[in-house]
Amino acid sequence: MARLKVGVLISGRGSNLRALIDSCARPNHAALIGLVISNVTAARGLEIAATNNVPIEIIDHKLYPDRPAFDAALDASLREHGIELVCMAGFMRLLTDGFVEAWRDRLINIHPSLLPAFKGRHPQRQALAAGARISGCTVHYVRPQVDAGPIVAQSAVPVLEGDSEESLSARILAAEHLLYPLAVQLIAAGEITLAGERAVLSPTAQRNLATVSGLRF
């Protein structure tokens, strides 16, 4: 069976990118990382991609007059490389509604909270300020609204007494490194599908996600 060709958008260190590359390198994985695009020329994630012989492209947003022009360049590169699913992994740019709709149901993101709670910036800080006892991360399909869209998978992480934003962020990031690659594998294998604005998990997806999510279905 042909492997689903995935493009990854990054802006920084690329820790989720590394997790995705390592996962997709397994011979039985249903996805293949076909392109990494960074909008930051010095993003450390580019070194990870290059070391693993993944094609890279730098599309510096500062060289474009506006967001639509930048997004058009992103779109052109992804299509040129035959990308079928786009993963945002620490990509620090807001995408235009036009781009999001062009890649509707083929664009996913991971957010460090249990959506719909704590959307937007600094969700770990928001969780601590609210006195939350449980936080975590969410893989979701992207919609024009910020941190919205069908939820694919979630992983629960406890908020501990004495947690700082940094310590909670580190614990959530470790959960992301397990959840995101598994979600991509399950999407690529057809074990997660969309029915309107809901993601539907097959029994196989439910069993697999239970091993990393801290949840039982």
N, C-alpha and C positions, 0 to 999 in steps of 0.2 A: 504494500500500500504506500502511495506517495506520502511523504511527510509534509505537513503544513509549514509553509515558509513564513517565518516571523521576523518582523522588524522591531528593533528596540530603540526608543528615544531616551537619551540621557542628557544630563547637564553637569554631573559631578563625579563622585568617587566610583560609582558603578558597582556597589556591593550586591544589589539585586540583579544587575546584569551578570555578575560572576555566577550567582546562583542559577540563573537561567541557562547560561552557557554550559555549566557543569551538568545540569540536568539533561539538557538536550543532547549532550555528548554520549549519553547512554544509547546503546544500539537499538533498544526497544522503544525509544521515545518517539512519539508521534509528531513532534515538531522539530524544525531545523532553524537555527538563527541565521538568517540570510543577509542581515544588514544591521549595523548600529549607526545611528545618526546622533551627533551631538551639536548643540547650538553654542557650545563653549569650546574654544580651540584648545585649551589646556586641561580639559576634563580628564581625570585620571582613568575613567572608564574606558577611554580610547585605548590605553595601553593594555588593558585586560582583553579587549576585543582583538587587538593586533597580535598579542601573544598567542591567542587561540585561533588565529588565521580566519577571523570573521571580518568580512568586508566592512570598512568604515567610511563615513562621510561626515565632514564638518560643514554645517550650514549655519554660519554665524548670523544671528538675528540682527546684529548691529549694522550689517551691510544692506539691509532691506528697508525701504521707506516706511513700511507699515506692516501690521500683522497679516493682512491678506496676502501680501507679496511673499512674506516669509513662509506662510503656510502653503502657498502655491509651490514653492520650491521643495518643501517637505513632501508634498503630495506627488510631485513629479519624480522625485528620487525613489520613493517607496514603490510607485508603479513601475518605474524602470527596472527595478530589481525583482519584480514579480511577488511582492509581499502580499500575504493573504490575511495576516493578523498583526496588528500593531500593539506593542506593549510599552506603556509609559513607565519608566523606572527612574524616578528622581529627575524627571524632566520639568524644569522650572519655567515653563512658559504656558500662558493661557492660550489655548487653541481657539480659533474663530469658530463660530457656529457652522460656517460653510465647510470647514475641514471636518468637524465632528460629524456632520450629516453625511458627507461624502464617504466616511469610513464607518458609518453607523453599523453597529453589531459586529464590527471587525476591529474595534479599538477598546483596549482595556487599561485599567490603572490599578495601582495598589495604594491605599490610603491608610495612614497609621491611626485609625480609630475604628470602632465598631459602628459603621454608618447605619442609620442616618445621624448618629450622635457625633458632635464635634467635627463639623465640616470646616473647610478652609484652612488657614494657616495656624501653625502651632497647636495641633489637636492634643498633643500630650500635655501641654501647658493647660489647655482648656479642661482636660480630664482631671488634672490635679486640683485646679481651682474649683471645680464642681464637686470635689470630694468623691469622685467615682471609685468604686471598689474593683471594677473590672474594666479593662480597656482591651485593645487588640488591634487587628488590622483587617482590612476588607479589600478583596479583589472585586472590581465592578466594571461593567460596561460603561463607557463614557457617553454622557449626554451634554447638551449645551449648558445646562445648569452646573454650577461648581459642585463636584463631589456627589453627583447624582447618577442614576442609571441602575439597571438591574444588577442586583448583588449576586456574584458568582460564588464566593466562598468567604468565610470569616474564620479568624483564629482568636480565641480569647486569651488574654494575658492579665494576671492579677496586678492590681495596683497595691504596692506594699507600703506599710508605714515607713516614713522617712524617705520615700522615693523623691528624687529630684526629676526635673524634666529630662536630664541626661540619662539617668539610670532607667527610667521608664522607657525612654526612646530606644535605648540599647536592647532592652528585653523585647520590645515590640519588633525591632528590626530583625532579631534572631527568628521570631515567628514568621516574619515576611519571607525570609530566605527559604523556609520550608513550604509556605502556603502558595507563593506566586508560581514557582516552577510546577507544582502539582496541578494548580488550576489551569496553567497553559497546557500541560499534558492532557488533562481531561477534556478541555475544549477541543484540542487537536484530534483527539480520538473519538470525538462525537459523543462523549459521555455527559456533556453539559450543553444544552440547547436552549433556545429562547422561545417563549410563548408569549407574544406581546411584550410587556414590560417585566416579565418574570423569567428568571433563569431556572430551568428544570434540570434536576440532577437525577441521573440514572441510579439504580441500586449500586452499581460499581463505583460511581462518583461518591455516593454517600458513604460507602464503606471506606474508601481511600481518604476522603477528607476527614473522617472521624479520627484517623490516626495522627493527624497534625493539628486539628483545629481546637482541641480541648472541648469539643461538643459531641454529643451523641444524637444521631438522627432516629 
